Amino acid sequence: MKNIILMLALLTYSGAFAQQDHHIISGKVTTTSGDPLPGAFVHWQDKNTGVFADSVGNFTIEHQHESPFLVVSFASYLSDTTEVKDMSQPLSIALREGGELKTANVFGKRISYGLSKLSPRTTVLMGEREFQKAACCNLSESFENSPAIDVSFSDAVTGTKQIKMLGLDGFYTLIGREYMPSVRTLNSYYGLSHIPAAWVDGIQITKGAGSVVNGYESIAGQINIELKKPFGKEKFLLDQFVGGGGRLETDLMYVKDINKHLATSLMARYGYQGIQNDRNDDGFLDMPLSKDFKVMNRWQFYADNGLEGTANVSYHKNEQDAGQKVFYDDNLGGYGINIDSKVIDAFAKLGKTIKGKEFGSFGSQYNYNHSEMTSTYGSATNNKVYRAHTDQAYLNLLYESIIGNSFHQFQTGISMLYDKTNETYDGFHFERTETVPGAFFEYTYKPKETFSLVGGLRTDYNSIYGLSITPRFHGKYRFNKDKTSLRMSAGMGRRTSNPLAQNQFLFASGRSLNFIFTDAALPYGLEQEEAINSGLSFEHELRLGYMPATIGLDYFNTTFLQEVVVDRETEALASFYNMKNGTRANSFQAQLDLQPARRTEVRIAYRMFDVQSKYYIDGGPNSAAAVNTKTLAKPFISKHRAFINVTQRTRNDWQFSSTATWYGPQRIAGSTDTVYSNGVSLAYTVQDNYSPNFLLLNAQVSKTFKKQFEVYLGAENILNYRQDNPIQEAANPFDQKFDAGLVWGPIFGRMFYGGFRWRFKSE
């Protein structure tokens, strides 16, 4: 604690000292008719680096011993050079259209992958080109080339991929769409697979506690998904994917500009898997037969008075059939799985800048989601059925401004979260209606672009769990001529667990479910989960010989004060119970990015997890033997993982990308034995039941013709590595030992794929 206080004092002192010899210049860039120019580039005359104007044309830039001449430029407009005489007054700069120009100057390029230099949080930016390197049709498959995220199959029958961050399951990460909570409750298991990658413009991955502005549910991190907007450059897109095993995916986007203030887009997606595949001859389909349809309509507008917003509505329907081949071949028997889900979603954002206040603005976010699912596991006469439907509503009202000057910025507001959930499965029936009004305040001290401290606090009142307070802190300091950066973060997060919805892999097994109630009056009889996350990250730009390089190191610790444990350590049983001071997850990552040639990029990373979880030996938390606990490595997590990605581009628009990922051993759940004497547990032993390490190799080649038509071919799991017997007791699917959820490796083996993207962009 003393070290943290000392570090904060040093950072604050360095910021205060730096404030004495520099100024922050603010201003706004517009056209001669007064329309804002978002993205205009602003820099001092004697420096090539600078800043970009935000979505309403506002900018702030640091002045420290530079030329007094400020240069502002924007594509198709004449550059403007202004002498800044009064550093304390905001600037208003109007650019004239430059139709007579015969050449264009490029001042920067959009980042494809890398750590954000502006954010005080450890935030990785992923552009569209980055996740197009993989065979991704949906977002659950889009993180194969990101060392920050682990992707794996959750079970051996539905083909669903799940993510992990900092060694924790994906539902501990707040996954939002345009900074509104999105993939949660009933959608927490399949939600990422229901977002087409072709619709996504970019992704921001934040490690550790996120901003209090976005809610209290961020524990391991935050993933924000930015969808393509009607006013974007892309006006038409047709993306066709064909995968090995008979998988077809078609994505379409069409954009229409109504006028200069209003535009709309229509997005549609259809996916089909109609071929039965059983490469490992265990009698079960390796991937489900499926039909998937989704459509979205987006509207975006800008007004001359600073008002802007978006409105969106979507409908999604998904059908999957999995299980034994004999179930579908003759329909006379066997074990089958049918999953039918529907989602209606509507969300909107509305914001307005305040006239006369360069840094003042109001914003609002709205979201409504209705989801329903029916899943059947077994035969026509012997089955278990999971039925669920949820309604979610979200409201967030924000106001941001400055205190005195731009060194002191703040965001504040109120929010409302509403969840209504109804679930039934195997004799269990759970209902929950949860209303959570909240208020938040986040203060940012930013005396210069290289230094910032952010402190946030939110208070929420949960209609079930009562009052809660969530503090968050973030700090950033860049030094050594901006080549080196240091970030730190700490904060709390909490969430209401959804044991059935988020652990649907348990349904494809013979396990009996056992809920051990802490309080029968609570949803599922369980307390909320609560954890503290803290971390440090370091980044340094250097040259290795002639090669530009960036090295990054980060360490994060997550400690659960209250946790809902999913205990699969006993054969044929899955227990849910609360555990205080349970899981402790330590995550370390080292990454080296190299550019050995102008169009060649190399990314090398090593990641280590030490995740230890506590389990009750017997009886559960309410028994006399509850003091007897065991601490085990959390199952299905590779303690060690190494990664390398090489991307090569050519002058004539060829791209070659290859990725190799090595996974270390993973502990398989159910690897403990308990020693009893006279009915009392005395000790336990841990068997060496670990998966082998393995290597996955993926590669892709693509070619773009005239910037409009792109063709790609690729292969996943080129070495054809597969987990032996991924389904336990596959020959006896109605036995209590049957389990399709003990998956640690690939199931399908080598897969080839190809496709094309045909797009038109505005000039």
C-alpha positions in Angstrom: 0.0 0.0 0.0 2.9 2.4 0.9 4.4 1.7 -2.5 1.2 2.5 -4.3 0.8 5.8 -2.4 4.4 6.7 -3.1 3.9 6.0 -6.8 0.8 8.1 -7.0 2.6 11.0 -5.3 5.5 10.8 -7.7 3.1 10.7 -10.7 1.2 13.6 -9.4 4.4 15.6 -8.7 5.7 14.9 -12.2 2.4 16.1 -13.7 2.4 19.2 -11.6 6.0 19.9 -12.4 5.4 19.4 -16.1 2.5 21.8 -16.0 4.8 24.7 -15.2 6.5 24.8 -18.5 3.9 24.0 -21.1 0.4 25.0 -22.3 -2.6 23.1 -23.6 -4.1 24.7 -26.7 -7.8 23.9 -27.4 -9.9 24.7 -30.4 -12.4 23.6 -33.1 -11.9 22.9 -36.8 -14.8 23.6 -39.1 -15.6 24.3 -42.8 -16.2 27.9 -43.9 -19.9 27.2 -43.6 -19.5 26.2 -39.9 -19.8 22.4 -40.2 -17.3 20.5 -38.0 -14.5 18.6 -39.5 -13.9 15.4 -37.4 -10.6 13.8 -38.1 -8.8 17.1 -39.1 -5.0 16.8 -38.3 -3.5 19.4 -36.1 0.3 19.8 -35.5 3.0 22.4 -34.8 4.9 23.6 -37.8 8.2 22.1 -36.6 6.8 18.7 -35.7 5.3 15.9 -37.8 3.3 14.4 -34.9 0.1 15.9 -33.7 -3.6 15.2 -32.8 -6.8 14.6 -34.7 -10.0 16.5 -34.1 -12.8 14.5 -32.4 -16.3 13.7 -33.8 -17.4 17.4 -33.5 -14.2 19.0 -34.6 -12.8 19.8 -31.2 -9.1 19.3 -30.4 -6.5 19.9 -27.7 -2.8 19.9 -28.3 0.2 20.5 -26.0 2.6 23.4 -26.6 6.1 23.0 -25.1 9.0 25.0 -26.6 7.6 24.5 -30.2 7.0 26.9 -33.0 4.0 29.2 -32.4 2.6 28.3 -35.8 -0.2 25.7 -35.8 -0.9 23.7 -39.0 -4.4 22.3 -39.6 -5.1 20.0 -42.6 -7.9 17.7 -43.9 -8.3 15.7 -47.1 -9.7 17.8 -50.0 -9.4 21.0 -47.9 -6.6 23.7 -48.0 -4.3 23.5 -45.1 -4.3 26.5 -42.7 -1.3 27.8 -40.7 -2.2 29.9 -37.7 0.1 31.8 -35.4 -1.0 31.3 -31.8 -0.4 34.4 -29.8 -2.6 33.9 -26.8 -2.2 30.4 -25.4 -5.2 30.8 -23.0 -7.9 31.4 -25.6 -9.6 28.6 -27.6 -9.0 28.7 -31.4 -11.6 28.6 -34.1 -10.1 27.5 -37.5 -12.1 27.2 -40.7 -10.7 25.3 -43.7 -11.6 26.2 -47.3 -12.3 23.5 -49.8 -9.3 22.8 -52.0 -10.7 21.4 -55.2 -7.8 22.9 -57.2 -5.3 20.6 -55.4 -3.8 17.9 -57.7 -2.0 16.0 -55.0 -2.9 14.7 -51.5 -0.8 14.5 -48.4 -1.3 11.5 -46.1 -0.6 12.4 -42.5 -1.3 9.0 -40.8 -2.8 5.6 -41.2 -5.5 3.8 -39.3 -4.0 1.4 -36.8 -4.7 -2.3 -37.4 -3.5 -3.6 -34.1 -1.7 -2.0 -31.2 -1.9 -0.5 -27.7 -3.7 2.9 -27.6 -1.3 5.7 -26.9 -4.0 8.1 -25.8 -6.0 5.9 -23.4 -5.0 5.9 -19.7 -6.1 2.3 -19.6 -4.3 -0.7 -21.1 -6.4 -0.8 -24.3 -5.6 -2.8 -27.4 -7.0 -1.5 -30.6 -8.0 -4.0 -33.3 -9.0 -2.8 -36.8 -11.0 -4.6 -39.4 -8.0 -5.8 -41.3 -6.7 -7.6 -38.1 -9.6 -10.0 -37.6 -9.9 -10.6 -41.3 -6.6 -12.5 -41.1 -8.5 -15.4 -39.5 -11.4 -17.6 -40.7 -13.8 -15.4 -38.8 -17.5 -15.1 -39.7 -18.5 -14.1 -36.2 -16.8 -12.3 -33.3 -16.2 -15.5 -31.3 -13.7 -16.4 -34.0 -12.1 -12.9 -34.4 -9.5 -13.0 -31.6 -7.2 -15.8 -32.9 -4.5 -13.3 -33.6 -4.8 -11.3 -30.4 -2.5 -12.5 -27.5 -4.7 -10.7 -25.0 -7.7 -13.1 -25.6 -7.8 -16.9 -25.4 -10.3 -18.7 -27.7 -11.4 -22.3 -27.2 -14.3 -24.7 -27.8 -16.7 -24.9 -24.8 -18.0 -28.3 -25.7 -17.6 -31.0 -28.3 -21.1 -31.0 -29.8 -22.4 -27.4 -30.4 -19.1 -26.0 -31.9 -19.5 -22.9 -29.7 -16.3 -20.9 -29.1 -15.8 -19.0 -25.8 -13.2 -16.4 -24.9 -11.1 -15.9 -21.8 -9.3 -12.8 -20.6 -6.7 -12.7 -17.8 -7.4 -16.4 -17.1 -11.1 -15.9 -16.4 -14.2 -16.9 -18.4 -15.6 -14.4 -20.9 -18.6 -13.5 -18.8 -16.3 -11.7 -16.4 -15.4 -9.3 -19.2 -17.9 -6.5 -19.9 -18.7 -6.9 -23.6 -20.4 -3.9 -25.0 -21.5 -2.6 -28.4 -20.6 1.0 -28.9 -20.1 1.3 -25.1 -23.4 -0.2 -24.1 -23.6 -3.6 -22.3 -24.5 -6.2 -24.9 -23.3 -9.8 -24.5 -24.8 -10.7 -21.1 -27.3 -12.8 -19.2 -28.9 -15.3 -21.7 -26.7 -14.1 -24.5 -23.5 -14.6 -22.5 -22.9 -18.1 -24.0 -23.7 -17.7 -27.7 -23.7 -13.8 -27.9 -20.3 -13.3 -29.5 -21.1 -15.9 -32.2 -24.2 -13.9 -33.1 -22.3 -10.8 -34.1 -21.1 -11.0 -37.7 -17.5 -9.9 -38.1 -18.2 -8.3 -41.4 -20.4 -5.7 -39.7 -17.6 -4.6 -37.3 -15.5 -1.6 -37.8 -13.1 -2.0 -34.9 -12.7 -3.5 -31.4 -11.1 -2.1 -28.3 -9.9 -4.6 -25.7 -9.3 -3.1 -22.2 -7.5 -5.2 -19.7 -8.5 -4.8 -16.0 -11.2 -2.7 -14.5 -12.9 -0.4 -17.1 -14.5 3.0 -16.7 -17.3 3.5 -14.2 -19.2 5.3 -17.0 -19.9 1.9 -18.6 -21.2 0.1 -15.5 -20.0 -2.0 -12.6 -19.8 -5.4 -14.3 -16.3 -5.2 -15.7 -14.0 -7.5 -13.6 -11.3 -9.0 -15.9 -11.7 -6.3 -18.6 -13.9 -4.7 -21.2 -14.4 -5.3 -24.9 -16.1 -2.6 -26.9 -17.4 -3.4 -30.4 -17.8 -0.6 -32.9 -20.2 -1.4 -35.8 -19.9 0.1 -39.2 -21.7 3.4 -39.4 -23.9 4.8 -42.2 -21.7 7.9 -42.5 -18.6 5.7 -42.8 -16.5 5.3 -46.0 -17.9 1.9 -46.9 -21.1 2.1 -48.9 -21.6 -1.5 -50.0 -20.2 -4.8 -48.9 -20.8 -8.4 -49.9 -18.7 -10.9 -47.9 -19.0 -14.6 -48.9 -17.3 -17.3 -46.8 -17.1 -21.0 -47.7 -15.5 -23.3 -45.0 -14.5 -26.9 -44.9 -17.2 -29.3 -43.9 -19.9 -27.4 -45.8 -20.1 -24.1 -43.9 -21.5 -21.1 -45.8 -21.8 -17.6 -44.5 -23.0 -14.5 -46.5 -22.9 -11.0 -45.2 -24.3 -7.9 -46.9 -24.3 -4.2 -46.1 -25.9 -1.4 -48.1 -25.6 2.3 -47.2 -27.9 5.1 -48.4 -27.1 8.8 -47.8 -30.5 10.5 -47.5 -28.9 13.9 -47.3 -25.8 15.5 -45.8 -27.3 15.2 -42.3 -29.0 11.7 -42.5 -27.9 8.3 -43.6 -29.1 4.7 -43.2 -27.7 1.3 -43.6 -29.2 -2.2 -44.0 -27.1 -5.2 -42.9 -28.1 -8.9 -43.4 -26.5 -12.2 -42.7 -27.3 -15.8 -43.6 -25.3 -18.8 -42.5 -25.9 -22.5 -43.3 -24.2 -25.8 -42.3 -25.9 -28.7 -44.0 -23.3 -31.5 -44.1 -22.8 -34.1 -41.4 -19.2 -34.4 -40.3 -17.8 -37.0 -37.9 -14.0 -37.1 -38.5 -13.2 -38.8 -35.3 -15.8 -41.6 -35.8 -17.3 -41.3 -32.3 -20.8 -41.3 -33.7 -21.4 -37.6 -32.9 -21.4 -34.7 -35.3 -18.2 -32.6 -35.0 -20.1 -29.5 -35.8 -23.9 -28.9 -35.7 -26.2 -28.5 -38.6 -27.3 -25.0 -38.5 -29.3 -22.1 -40.0 -28.6 -18.6 -39.0 -30.3 -15.4 -40.1 -29.8 -11.8 -38.8 -30.8 -8.4 -40.1 -30.1 -4.9 -38.8 -31.2 -1.4 -39.8 -29.1 1.6 -38.7 -29.8 5.3 -38.9 -27.3 8.1 -38.2 -27.7 11.9 -38.3 -25.9 15.2 -37.6 -27.6 18.5 -37.1 -26.1 22.0 -37.5 -26.8 22.8 -33.9 -24.4 20.1 -32.6 -27.1 17.4 -32.1 -26.1 13.9 -33.4 -27.2 10.4 -32.8 -27.9 6.8 -34.1 -30.9 4.5 -33.9 -30.7 0.8 -34.6 -32.9 -2.3 -34.6 -32.1 -5.9 -35.3 -33.6 -9.4 -35.4 -31.7 -12.7 -35.1 -32.8 -16.3 -35.4 -30.6 -19.3 -35.0 -31.3 -23.0 -35.3 -28.8 -25.8 -34.5 -29.0 -29.6 -34.6 -26.2 -31.7 -33.1 -25.7 -35.0 -31.4 -25.4 -38.6 -32.8 -25.5 -39.1 -36.5 -27.9 -42.0 -36.1 -30.4 -39.6 -34.6 -30.6 -37.7 -37.9 -30.0 -40.6 -40.2 -33.0 -42.8 -39.3 -34.8 -40.7 -36.6 -35.4 -44.0 -34.7 -33.2 -43.3 -31.7 -30.0 -42.0 -30.4 -29.0 -38.8 -28.7 -29.8 -35.5 -30.4 -29.5 -31.8 -29.5 -31.8 -29.0 -30.9 -31.2 -25.4 -30.1 -33.6 -22.7 -31.2 -33.0 -19.0 -30.3 -34.5 -15.6 -31.2 -33.2 -12.1 -30.3 -34.8 -8.7 -30.9 -32.5 -5.8 -30.1 -32.9 -2.1 -30.3 -30.4 0.5 -29.3 -29.8 4.3 -29.8 -27.5 7.1 -28.8 -28.1 10.8 -28.7 -25.7 13.6 -27.9 -25.3 17.3 -28.2 -22.5 19.8 -27.7 -23.2 22.9 -25.6 -22.9 26.2 -27.5 -20.2 28.4 -26.1 -18.6 25.5 -24.1 -15.8 23.8 -26.2 -15.6 20.9 -23.8 -19.2 20.6 -22.7 -21.7 18.0 -24.0 -24.6 15.9 -23.1 -25.0 12.2 -24.1 -27.5 9.5 -23.7 -27.6 5.7 -24.5 -30.6 3.4 -24.8 -30.9 -0.3 -25.2 -33.7 -2.9 -25.2 -33.1 -6.6 -25.7 -35.6 -9.5 -25.8 -34.1 -13.0 -26.1 -35.6 -16.5 -25.9 -34.2 -19.9 -26.3 -35.4 -23.5 -26.3 -32.8 -26.3 -26.2 -33.6 -30.1 -26.1 -30.9 -32.7 -25.1 -31.6 -36.4 -25.6 -34.2 -38.5 -27.4 -37.9 -38.0 -28.1 -38.8 -40.0 -25.0 -35.8 -39.3 -22.7 -34.6 -35.7 -22.8 -34.0 -32.6 -20.8 -35.2 -29.2 -22.0 -33.8 -25.8 -21.3 -36.3 -23.0 -21.8 -35.4 -19.3 -21.1 -36.4 -15.9 -22.0 -35.0 -12.5 -20.9 -35.8 -8.9 -21.2 -33.1 -6.3 -20.7 -33.3 -2.5 -20.7 -30.5 0.0 -20.3 -30.4 3.7 -20.0 -27.3 5.9 -19.5 -27.4 9.7 -19.3 -24.0 11.5 -19.4 -22.6 15.0 -19.1 -19.0 15.9 -19.6 -17.2 19.2 -19.2 -14.1 20.8 -17.6 -13.4 22.3 -14.2 -11.6 25.7 -14.8 -9.5 24.5 -17.7 -8.9 21.5 -19.8 -6.4 20.0 -17.3 -9.4 19.0 -15.2 -12.1 17.1 -17.1 -15.0 15.1 -15.8 -17.9 12.9 -16.8 -20.9 12.3 -14.6 -24.4 10.9 -15.0 -27.0 8.4 -14.0 -27.9 5.0 -15.3 -30.6 2.4 -15.1 -30.2 -1.4 -15.7 -33.2 -3.7 -15.8 -33.1 -7.5 -16.1 -36.0 -9.9 -16.2 -35.1 -13.6 -16.6 -37.1 -16.8 -16.5 -35.3 -20.2 -16.9 -36.4 -23.8 -16.5 -34.2 -27.0 -16.8 -34.4 -30.5 -15.4 -36.9 -29.6 -12.6 -35.3 -26.3 -11.8 -37.2 -23.1 -12.2 -35.5 -19.7 -11.6 -37.0 -16.2 -12.0 -35.2 -12.9 -11.5 -36.4 -9.3 -11.9 -33.5 -7.0 -11.1 -33.6 -3.2 -11.3 -30.4 -1.2 -10.7 -30.4 2.6 -10.8 -27.0 4.2 -10.4 -25.0 7.4 -10.5 -21.3 7.9 -11.4 -18.6 10.5 -11.4 -15.2 10.2 -13.2 -12.5 12.9 -12.9 -9.5 13.1 -15.2 -6.4 15.2 -14.5 -4.6 15.6 -17.8 -2.1 18.5 -17.7 -0.4 17.2 -20.9 -1.0 14.5 -23.5 1.8 12.3 -21.9 0.3 12.3 -18.4 -3.1 11.6 -17.0 -4.8 10.3 -13.8 -8.4 9.1 -13.8 -10.5 8.4 -10.7 -14.0 7.1 -10.9 -16.7 6.2 -8.4 -20.2 4.9 -9.0 -23.0 4.0 -6.6 -25.8 1.6 -7.5 -28.8 0.3 -5.7 -29.8 -3.2 -6.7 -33.4 -4.1 -6.0 -32.2 -7.6 -4.9 -28.7 -7.1 -3.4 -29.0 -3.5 -2.1 -26.5 -0.7 -2.2 -23.0 -1.0 -3.7 -20.1 1.3 -4.3 -17.6 0.7 -7.2 -14.3 2.7 -7.2 -11.9 2.6 -10.2 -8.5 4.3 -10.7 -6.2 4.5 -13.8 -3.0 6.3 -14.5 -0.7 6.8 -17.5 2.7 8.4 -17.9 4.6 8.6 -21.2 8.2 9.7 -21.1 11.6 9.3 -22.9 10.3 11.4 -25.8 7.0 9.5 -25.9 8.8 6.3 -26.5 8.1 4.7 -23.1 4.8 4.5 -21.3 3.7 3.2 -17.9 0.1 2.5 -16.9 -1.5 1.3 -13.7 -5.1 0.5 -12.8 -7.1 -0.8 -9.8 -10.8 -1.2 -9.3 -13.7 -3.3 -8.1 -16.3 -5.0 -10.2 -19.4 -7.1 -9.4 -22.0 -9.0 -11.4 -25.1 -11.2 -10.9 -24.2 -14.7 -11.9 -26.4 -16.6 -14.4 -25.3 -20.2 -13.7 -27.5 -21.9 -16.2 -27.3 -19.5 -19.1 -23.5 -19.0 -18.9 -22.6 -22.8 -18.5 -24.8 -24.4 -21.1 -22.0 -26.9 -21.9 -23.2 -28.8 -18.8 -26.5 -29.6 -20.6 -24.6 -31.9 -23.0 -23.7 -34.3 -20.2 -25.2 -36.8 -17.8 -24.3 -34.6 -14.8 -26.9 -33.8 -12.2 -27.0 -30.2 -11.2 -26.7 -29.3 -7.5 -27.5 -25.8 -6.3 -26.2 -25.2 -2.7 -28.1 -22.1 -1.6 -26.5 -19.3 0.5 -29.9 -17.6 0.8 -33.0 -19.2 -0.7 -34.5 -15.7 -1.2 -31.8 -14.7 -3.7 -31.7 -15.6 -7.4 -30.4 -19.2 -7.7 -29.9 -18.9 -3.9 -26.5 -17.2 -4.5 -24.8 -13.9 -3.7 -23.5 -11.5 -6.3 -19.9 -12.1 -7.4 -17.4 -9.4 -6.4 -13.7 -9.0 -7.2 -10.8 -6.6 -7.1 -8.6 -6.2 -10.2 -5.2 -4.4 -10.3 -2.5 -4.2 -12.9 0.6 -2.6 -14.4 1.6 -2.3 -18.0 4.8 -1.1 -19.7 5.5 -0.3 -23.3 8.7 0.9 -25.0 9.5 1.7 -28.6 13.0 1.0 -29.8 15.1 -0.2 -32.7 16.6 -3.6 -33.0 19.3 -2.9 -35.5 17.5 -1.2 -38.3 14.0 -2.6 -37.3 11.4 -0.5 -35.5 10.2 -2.5 -32.6 7.8 -2.2 -29.6 8.1 -4.3 -26.4 5.1 -4.6 -24.1 4.9 -6.1 -20.6 1.8 -6.3 -18.4 0.8 -8.0 -15.1 -2.7 -8.2 -13.7 -4.1 -9.7 -10.6 -7.8 -10.5 -10.0 -8.9 -11.6 -6.5 -12.5 -12.7 -5.8 -14.0 -11.5 -2.6 -17.2 -13.4 -3.4 -17.6 -16.0 -6.2 -20.0 -18.4 -7.7 -18.1 -21.7 -8.1 -18.9 -24.2 -10.9 -17.6 -27.4 -9.3 -17.1 -30.3 -11.8 -14.6 -32.1 -9.6 -17.1 -34.9 -8.7 -18.0 -37.4 -11.4 -21.6 -37.1 -12.8 -22.2 -33.9 -10.7 -22.0 -30.2 -11.2 -22.4 -28.0 -8.1 -23.0 -24.3 -7.8 -22.2 -22.5 -4.6 -20.7 -19.3 -3.2 -17.1 -19.2 -2.1 -15.6 -16.2 -0.2 -12.0 -15.2 -1.0 -11.9 -17.9 -3.7 -10.2 -17.6 -7.1 -7.0 -15.6 -7.5 -5.9 -15.1 -11.0 -2.4 -13.8 -11.9 -1.7 -12.9 -15.6 1.6 -11.9 -17.1 2.2 -11.1 -20.8 5.2 -10.1 -22.8 4.9 -9.0 -26.4 7.4 -7.9 -29.1 6.2 -6.2 -32.3 8.8 -6.0 -35.1 8.8 -4.4 -38.5 11.7 -6.0 -40.4 10.6 -4.5 -43.7 8.2 -1.7 -44.7 5.3 -4.1 -45.4 6.2 -6.9 -43.0 5.0 -7.1 -39.4 6.0 -9.7 -36.8 4.1 -10.1 -33.5 5.6 -12.4 -30.8 4.0 -13.0 -27.5 4.3 -15.1 -24.4 1.5 -15.3 -21.8 1.5 -17.0 -18.4 -1.5 -17.6 -16.2 -1.5 -18.7 -12.5 -5.2 -19.2 -11.7 -6.0 -21.0 -8.4 -9.6 -21.7 -7.4 -11.0 -22.9 -4.1 -13.5 -25.8 -3.8 -15.3 -27.4 -0.9 -14.2 -31.0 -0.3 -17.6 -32.1 0.7 -20.9 -30.9 2.1 -20.8 -27.5 0.6 -20.7 -24.1 2.4 -23.6 -24.9 4.7 -22.3 -28.1 6.1 -20.2 -28.8 9.2 -17.4 -29.8 6.9 -17.4 -26.6 5.0 -14.0 -25.6 6.5 -12.4 -28.3 4.4 -11.5 -26.7 1.1 -9.0 -27.6 -1.6 -7.1 -25.2 -3.9 -6.6 -26.4 -7.4 -5.5 -24.9 -10.7 -8.6 -23.7 -12.5 -9.4 -26.3 -15.2 -9.0 -25.9 -18.9 -6.6 -23.0 -18.8 -3.1 -23.2 -20.3 -0.6 -21.9 -17.8 1.8 -21.2 -20.6 1.0 -20.0 -24.1 3.4 -18.7 -26.9 2.3 -17.0 -30.1 3.8 -15.6 -33.3 2.1 -13.9 -36.2 3.8 -12.9 -39.4 2.1 -10.7 -42.0 3.6 -9.7 -45.3 2.0 -7.2 -47.7 3.2 -6.5 -51.3 2.9 -3.4 -53.5 0.3 -5.0 -55.7 -2.1 -5.8 -52.8 -1.2 -9.4 -51.9 -1.2 -10.2 -48.2 0.3 -13.3 -46.6 -0.4 -14.1 -42.9 0.5 -17.0 -40.7 0.0 -17.7 -37.0 1.5 -20.3 -34.8 0.2 -20.8 -31.2 1.6 -23.2 -28.6 -0.6 -24.2 -25.8 0.8 -25.6 -22.6 -0.9 -28.4 -20.5 -4.4 -27.7 -19.0 -5.8 -29.4 -15.9 -8.9 -31.5 -16.7 -11.8 -31.1 -14.3 -12.5 -34.0 -12.0 -8.9 -34.9 -11.2 -9.1 -35.1 -7.4 -9.6 -37.9 -4.9 -10.8 -37.5 -1.3 -9.5 -39.7 1.5 -12.2 -40.6 4.1 -12.0 -42.0 7.6 -15.2 -42.9 9.5 -17.1 -40.7 7.0 -15.0 -37.6 7.6 -12.8 -36.3 4.9 -9.2 -36.1 6.0 -7.2 -35.3 2.9 -7.3 -35.2 -0.8 -4.8 -36.0 -3.6 -4.5 -34.4 -7.0 -4.0 -36.8 -9.9 -1.8 -35.7 -12.8 -4.7 -35.5 -15.2 -3.5 -32.8 -17.6 -3.8 -32.4 -21.3 -0.7 -32.6 -23.5 0.7 -29.5 -24.9 0.0 -28.8 -28.6 0.7 -26.5 -31.5 -1.8 -24.9 -33.8 -0.8 -23.4 -37.2 -3.0 -21.2 -39.3 -2.3 -19.4 -42.6 -4.1 -17.2 -45.1 -3.3 -15.5 -48.4 -5.5 -12.7 -49.9 -5.4 -10.5 -53.0 -7.2 -7.2 -53.5 -8.2 -6.0 -57.0 -8.6 -2.3 -57.6 -9.3 -1.6 -53.9 -12.8 -3.1 -54.3 -12.7 -6.9 -54.8 -10.7 -9.1 -52.4 -10.3 -12.9 -52.6 -8.9 -15.0 -49.7 -7.8 -18.6 -49.1 -6.7 -20.1 -45.9 -6.3 -23.1 -43.6 -6.8 -23.6 -39.9 -5.0 -26.2 -37.8 -2.7 -27.1 -40.7 -1.0 -29.8 -38.6 -4.4 -31.5 -38.1 -4.1 -31.8 -34.4 -7.2 -33.1 -32.6 -8.2 -34.0 -29.1 -8.6 -37.8 -28.7 -12.1 -38.8 -27.5 -13.4 -35.3 -26.7 -16.8 -36.8 -25.6 -16.7 -39.0 -22.6 -18.8 -42.2 -22.9 -19.8 -41.2 -26.4 -21.2 -44.7 -27.0 -23.5 -44.3 -23.9 -25.0 -40.8 -24.1 -27.7 -41.6 -21.6 -25.2 -42.7 -19.0 -24.4 -40.3 -16.1 -20.7 -40.4 -17.1 -21.5 -39.0 -20.5 -19.8 -35.6 -20.8 -19.2 -33.5 -23.9 -17.8 -30.5 -21.9 -14.3 -31.7 -21.0 -12.8 -30.1 -24.1 -9.2 -28.7 -24.1 -8.2 -28.9 -27.8 -9.4 -28.8 -31.4 -12.2 -31.2 -32.4 -12.6 -30.8 -36.2 -9.0 -31.0 -37.3 -7.6 -29.3 -40.4 -10.0 -27.0 -42.2 -9.6 -25.2 -45.5 -11.7 -22.1 -46.3 -12.0 -19.4 -48.9 -14.2 -16.5 -49.9 -14.4 -13.0 -51.3 -15.2 -9.5 -50.2 -16.7 -7.0 -52.7 -17.0 -3.5 -51.5 -17.5 0.1 -52.7 -16.3 3.1 -50.8 -17.0 6.8 -51.0 -14.3 9.0 -52.4 
